[in-house]
Structure formats: structure tokens, C-alpha cells
Amino acid sequence: MTRISTDILISGGGVAGLSAAAAFGSAGFSVICADPTPPVTNATDEGADLRTTAFLHPSIPVLESAGLWARLEPFAAPLQIMRIVDAGGETPEPRVIKDFDAADISDAPFGWNLPNWLLRREMVARLADLPNVSFLPGIATTKLLTRESEALVTLSDGRKISARLVIAADGRNSTMREALGIAVKTIRYGQKALAFAVTHPVPHQNVSTEIHRSGGPFTLVPLPDRDGLPCSAVVWMETGPEVQRLAALPVADFEAAMNLRSCQILGPLTLASRRSVWPIISQIADRMAGERVALMAEAAHVVPPIGAQGLNMSLADLSTLLDLAKADPADLGSAKMLDAYHRRRHLEVQARVKGIDLLNRTSMIEGQLLRDLRAGALNAFYSVAPVRKTLMKAGLGVR
């Protein structure tokens, strides 16, 4: 069978892999992107990813350079304020509310929120406009052989691809990472997350709200209005058995449970989508790269959905890779380039994984004394303006 040559083979066509294909394609590299699962690009279709992604503003330049932001911005809901609510008292009601306002550190919002299914729709459409990008939905990468000068990848349909660089964006169980023998450290919390959309009578006013009690945060993230009503995406983290119980409740019972947990911050919530369940772990690869292969996104790091860190870490991976590739295109995929990528990203990724792990454990605490300490810490951090601004900048990934 004829061997196909390309500059870059991307294993994985999720949001991160599609972003990478658009970015490198827009930069003039020849790209093949393969994913075993065709993207679901309609919210009502089976398998649609109902989670949302908040693009923090440092991620916008890479989306612009990829030709994606002009497509995405019309559908995006800005996130101006991150509101933290502690509801860890004897009864589930707000006792501490603190607002972290982007205006304190920038003229721009913290970020913009979009549904994941819509991201896939617009990203696939962008790839169709790039003649140097081939997207292969329904095709998996099955084998990897690397040598100093190239990587040889076998696809599930038997085709063989010769690439100067392979980007492993194929998820937490990455086939490419395993082929390289790169180990991972995984932390399991016994948690799962429910993802769904709600409408509510009180406008969200572009405020993203995390409500902490026990088991994990209940997070409301702004979405554009739906059918004339304010709308938000919800990620509700709890213990695995509790999430399974909640997911199986009849709608009326589920709405009663979510309204109790939300403290009706936005008034009575009405379920506006189906419910999907996602496992929660932290994971980090020992290295960000191997011979002719760069790991990015969940192939390299996985974090709980707190503080909108996950995909923004992935886009920071992409931005670093793209900068290195454009600085010396002839050096694409070399040991020198990939060593530089590992050095630039791995320490920061380690720090963020550890930080989100700590925040998640703090949000899970059950005992009343510990919940009281958490509320006191929130008050203390918020009250000192330099500390508050430093925390906001750290969350955005800016200095």
C-alpha cells in the first residue's frame, strides 16, 4: 500500500485535536487528523458532548491564528465575573459570596463560554476550508513506529502515514503515548460529574458561579439565552454513586435536587437538556514528548473541571508547539524541538495539576469544621487585594 507523507499527523479529533489541525493548517503545514469517532455536531443527536468550554482570554490569540475565533465568537457567552459561593453551613444556603471581577486585572472578560458540540461543528467547518488539511473521522491510529527522521503511523483502514511530527491528542488513554512507553500518574477521587443545561428566571449577567458544599462544586456557566430565557451550563460534581442516583431520577425529582444544591442563586432552575455523566480524575504524563511525537491535551494531562483549566492548558500546549514549529519549520519534530517543548510545558503542567487537585479536594470535604475553615480561607484570600489579583492572574495563566 502506498505510504502517504505529511508534515503533521494528529491522533485525535476532539476539540484539542481539531484546534491543532486548524492552527497548523493555517500556518501552512500539511496536516492529517484522524479520530475513531465521527464528531457529533448537533446538541440533540445521540452522543453529543453537552459540556461547555470556557476559553480564557490568553487562549484567544491561538484561536484567531487558526481562523477559528471569527467562527466561534458569535456563539460565545462572555465570562466577566467568577463568583465563589460557600454553602457549607448546616443548611444548603449561601453563607459566603465573593466575586472575582476580570475588570480588576484586564479590560477583557476572563473568557468566553461555548458548548462542546458547537465547537466541533465550527472546527470541522474550518478544516474543510483548508486544502492542506485532511480530516479522517471514523479512522483510528493503531500503530506507531518512530525513527530519528520520521514517524510511521498505521491507520485502522490499513493506510500508512509518514509524518515529521505526530501530535498525540487522543485522550487520557492515548494510543500514541502508550506506544512510546510514556507512563502516567493517575489520581482517582471516586467522583463523577453531571453535565447539563438549565434555564432560569434571574439573568446570569455573565457571571460564572461555583457553589461549594461537599462532594465537589456545583458550577453554573453562562450560555446565550434559550427560547427567550437566561440559560446556563451546569457541571455538578459528586461522589460516583450519588451522581448515578441523580442521573436516574425522574425530571421533577432531579429538578428539586438541583434547586436545593444550587441554593436558587439564579432562581428556580429548569432542566433544558439531557443529562450526561463524566468520570473525574487527575492525570499527568511523565514526559510531554518522545521521539517525533508531542503529547498535548488529555494525552498529557487531565484535571477536574474547576476554574476552566482543562482545555486552556491544552491550548497553551498548542501555542508552544506552534511557536516552536514556526520559528524553525525545517526543524519540525526534531529532538531539539520536542525537548524544548517538554521543558517549556511540563513544569507548568505539573503545577496546575497539583493546584487543581488541591482545589478539588477542598471542594469535596464533608466535615463541618473543615467546611468552616474553607469558608474562612475564602474570606481571607478575597480580602487582600494583591492576593486576590494574583490568584486571578494565576488562573488565567498570565503573570
N, C-alpha and C positions, 0 to 999 in steps of 0.2 A: 504494500500500500504506500502511496506517495506520502512523503513527510512534508508537513506544512511548516513554514518558518514564519515567525513573528517576533517583534521586539519583546512584547509582554504577553504572558498568559496569566489571566486572573482566574483562580479557582474560587468560585463562589459568586453568586449573583443576587445576594441580599442588598440592602441599602448601601452598605460599605463597599461591596464589590462593584456595584453599578456606579457609585460615585467615582471609584478609582478608574473604571473603564472610561467614563466621560472625561475625567481630568487628564489622563494620559493621552486619550484620543484627541482632545482639544489641543494638547501640547505638540501634536504631530507624530506621536509614536504609533506604530501598528499594534493593535490590541485584539486579543481573543478573550472573551469572558464566557465561562461555562458554568452552568448551575444545574444540578439534577432535577430541581423542582421549578416548573414554569412559574413566573411571578403572577400572583393574584392581584389584579389592579382595580377591583371593584369591591366596595365595602360589603355588599350583600352576598358576594359569592362565597362558597364554602372554602375554608382555608384562609380567608382574608385576615391579615395581621391588623387587629384593631387597636394595637398600641399606638402611641404617638411618639414623635421625636421632637425635642426642643433643640434647635440649632442655636448654640450660644454665639454671640456676635463675633468672637475670634474665628469661628468656622466659616463665616460668610465669604471671605476672600477666596477660599479654595472652591467653594460652590460657584462663585462668579467666574473664576477662571475656567471652570468645567462647562460653562454655558448652562448651568442648572438653576441658578438663583432667579433669573428672569422668569423661568417657568414656575418656580415654587412660590415666589413672594406673593402673588395674588391670592393664594390659598392659605397664607400663614397668619396665625394669631400672635401678635407681639406679647412678650412677657416683660412687663415693666417692673413688677414687684414680686419678690419671693417672700411669701408670708409663712412664718412658722408658728404653729398653734400647739401649745401643750394642753392636752385634755386628760392628763394622767391623774386627776384627783379621784376622790371616792366615787363620783358620778361622772359620766362621759359628757362633760361640758367644758368649753374653753376657760382656762384659768390664766394663761399667759399667751398673748398675741404680739408678735414682733414682725415688723415689715422691714425687709431689706430692699431698698429702692435703688434701681440702677442709676437714677439721676445723681446719687451721691458720688459716683465714680466715673460716669460717662454720659455723653449726650444720647447714646443709643440704648435701646432696651437690653436686658440681659440676653434675650434671644427671641426666637420665633418658633411656634409650635405647629406641627403638621402631622396628619395621620400617616402611618407607615404604608398602608395600601396605596395612598395617593402619591407618596414619594416614589414607589416602584413604577406607577403609571407614568409619571412625568420623566423619570430617569430612563426608562425603556424608550420613550419617545425621543429623548435627546440622543440616545445611541443610534437610533435609526437615521439621524441627520448626519452622522459621522461616517464617511466612506471607509475610513481606515480602522473601524471598529466592527468586529463580528461578535454578536451576542448569540450564544447557543443554549437556549432554555431547554430543559429536559435532558441535558448531556452532563455526565459527571466526569471528573478527573479521577482515574482509578490507579495509575501507577506513575512513579516519578523516578527518573534516573538523572543524576547530575554529574557533570564533569567541569573542569576548570573553565571551558569555553562556552558551555551551553547547558540548558536543562532540557530533558526529553520527557514529555508528558504523554501518557496514553489516555485517550478518552473512552467513555463507555461504549461508543459506537465503533471502536476499533481504530479511529484516526490517531495519528501520532503527530505531536506538535513539538517543534524545536523552538525554544524561546531563550532570549538573552537573560530575561528576568521572569521568574514566576512570583506572583503575589498571592499568598495564601490568605484568602478572605472567606474561607469555607467553614467558619463557625468553631464552636468550642470543642467539637470532636474532629478537628481538621485532619483530613486525609493526608494533605501535603506535610503538615507538621509531624504526623506520625511516621511518614515515610523518611523524614530526616532524622528521626530518633530524638527529637527535642522533647524533653519531659515537661510536665506542668505540675504546679501545686494547686490543689483544689480545696476550697473550704465550703462545706455544706452547712446550711443553717436550719434545716428542717422547715424551711419556708416555701411558700408558693405565692404567686401574685395573680390577682384577678384584674383583667383589663376590660374596660367597657366605657361607653359614653353615656352621659346624662344631660338632661335639660333641667333648668331651674328658673325660678321667678326673679331672683336677685342677679343683676348683671355682674359678671366676674371682674369687669374693669381692668382686664389684662393683668390680673393678679394670679400667680400660681401659689396654691396653698397646700402645705404639708401639715397634716393633723397627726400628732403623736400621742399615743396612749400606751398600748402594748402590742406585741406581735409584729409590729412594723408600721410604717407610715401609711396613712390614707391620703393620697395626693390628688388634688383637683388641678388640672392644667387647662388653660383657656383654649377653646376652639371657636371658630366663627359660628355665628348664630345658626340654628337649625329650625326651620319652619317658623321663623319669627320669634324664637325663644333663645335666650342665652344658653350656651352649650359648653360643656367641659368634658375632657377625657379624664378617666379615673384609673389610677393604679392602686389597688388595695392589697397590701402585703400582710399575710397572717401565717400561722403555722399551717403545714400541709394539710392535716386533717380538717382544720377549720375552713380552709379555702374550698376543699372538696365539698364540705357540708353546705357552704354558702352558694357554691356554683349549682348545686342540685335543688335549691329552694325554689318554690313557685315564685313568680314575679312579685306578687303582692308581699309575700314574706321577705323576699330579698330586699325590696324597696324599704320595708320597715327596718331591716337590719342596717342597710347603708345609711339611712337617715339618722339612726341612732349614732352610728360611728362617725358620721360627718359633722355631728353637732348642729346640723342645719345651718352651717355658715353661710350658704347661698340659698337658704330657704329649702322647702321640700324638694328632694331630688326625684326625677322620674327617669327610669331606665330607658335609654334611647338606642340600644344596640344589643346584640347577643353578648354573652359573657365568655371570655377566653381565659385559660389558665396557663401560667408560665412558671417554670421552676426558677428558684433563686439560688445562685451560687456566687462565689468569688473564685477566680482562676487566673493564674499568670504563668506564662511560658518561661522556661529558664533562659531562653535567648529569643531575640526578635528576628533572627536571621540565621540561615545556613547557606551552604554552597548554592549560589544562583537563585536563592529563594528568600523573600522577605515575608515575615508574618505581620499581619495587621488585623485590627478589629478583634472579634472574639476568638480568632485563631491564636491571638497573642495575649488577650486579657478579657476577662469578664467581670463585671461588677453589678451589684444590686442596683435597681433603678431609683437612685437617690441623687438629687442635685443635678440631673440631666447630664451625667458624666459619660455614659457609655459610648454613644456614637460620636460625641465630641472628642473623646480620646482617639477614636478610630480616624476621624478627620485630621487630627494632629499627626497621627501616623502617616496618613496620605500626604499631608502638606510637606512633611520632612522628606519622604521618598521623592516627591515631585521636585522639590528644590534640588536635591542631590542629582536627580536624573537630568534636569535642565542645565545644571551647572557644568556637566561634562557628559553629553549624550553618548560619546564613544565609550565611556566607562560603565554604561548601564549594566547592572547585575554583577559587577566585578566584586572580588573580595574586599577591596578598598572601600567601595561604595556601601556595601552591606555592613561592614564593620562600623563605618561612620553612622549609619542608620541605627544600629544597635546601641552605640554609645549615646547618641542624642536622645533616644526614646526610653531606654529600659529603666534608668533610674527614676525618671518622672513617672513612668507607668507603675513602678513598684510603690512609689509614694502615694499615688492616687488610689491604687487598690487597697493599700493599708488604711488610708484615710476613710474611704467609703466603707470598709469593713468595720471600722470603729463606729462610724455614724449608724450603720445598720444595727450593730449590737446594742448601741444606746437606745435606738428606737424600739427594740424588742423587749426591753426589760419589763418584768412583771411586778416586782415588789414595790409597795407604796413608798418606802423610804428612798429607794433608788429613783423612782419617778419624781419624787420631790427634789432630789439632788439634780436631776436633769433639768427641771424647770428653773432651779436656781442658777445653774450654769448658763442657760439661755438668757436669763435676765442679766447676768454679769457680763457675758460677751457682748450683748447688744448695747449695754450702757456705755461702753468705752468706744468712742467713735473711731479711733485709729484701728482698734481690733476689729470692729465691725467692717470697716472698709477693706482691711487686709483679708478677712475671710471671704468677702465678696470677690475680690480680685483673684484669690486663690481658686475659688470655684469656677471662675471664668478661664483660668489658665493664663492670666496676664500678670505682669509684675508692676 
